[in-house]
Amino acid sequence: MPIPDQLHVENEGSLCPFCLSDEVEGDSACVDRPYVHQEVRCLNCGAKWYDTYRLIGYDIIDEPEE
């Protein structure tokens, strides 16, 4: 049985929600507004799941020239 979502979030998605291994890797992200989904897999137990991200703001890289 996987760990609760909140515990997965508290660990910043760094652990497998099934075996708690930190041997996880993610594929490229897919934008599905207002969320972004990323397929993640555990290299230890073979589990697969989607991590879901939500936009919380933005950081300015370059401001337009006036």
Secondary structure as the mmCIF struct_conf table of DSSP 4:
data_model
#
loop_
_struct_conf.conf_type_id
_struct_conf.id
_struct_conf.beg_label_comp_id
_struct_conf.beg_label_asym_id
_struct_conf.beg_label_seq_id
_struct_conf.end_label_comp_id
_struct_conf.end_label_asym_id
_struct_conf.end_label_seq_id
HELX_LH_PP_P HELX_LH_PP_P1 PRO A 2 PRO A 4
HELX_RH_AL_P HELX_RH_AL_P1 ASP A 5 GLU A 10
TURN_TY1_P TURN_TY1_P1 ASN A 11 GLY A 13
BEND BEND1 LEU A 15 LEU A 15
TURN_TY1_P TURN_TY1_P2 PRO A 17 CYS A 19
BEND BEND2 ASP A 22 ASP A 22
STRN STRN1 VAL A 24 ASP A 32
TURN_TY1_P TURN_TY1_P3 ARG A 33 PRO A 34
STRN STRN2 TYR A 35 CYS A 42
TURN_TY1_P TURN_TY1_P4 LEU A 43 CYS A 45
STRN STRN3 LYS A 48 ARG A 54
BEND BEND3 ILE A 61 ILE A 61
HELX_LH_PP_P HELX_LH_PP_P2 GLU A 63 GLU A 65
#
